[in-house]
């Protein structure tokens, strides 16, 4: 037995748009968060590219071991 559900579409004026924030904007929204500050610093340092943060080779950086978006170690 199959059931067809018709989802009611919301009118354009009632739809909410979702804006994705980059790490710098997130840090500005929550200035007391150390994690968000480090994420924003690394994101800015690597030309706003998350993939470059993963490949960061600045071993002398004080945030090198704290940088975000690293693969989980097992």
Secondary structure, DSSP 8 states (H G I E B T S, - for coil): -----------GGG--------HHHHHHH-TT-HHHHHHHHHHHHTTT-HHHHHT---TTSTTGGG-SS-----
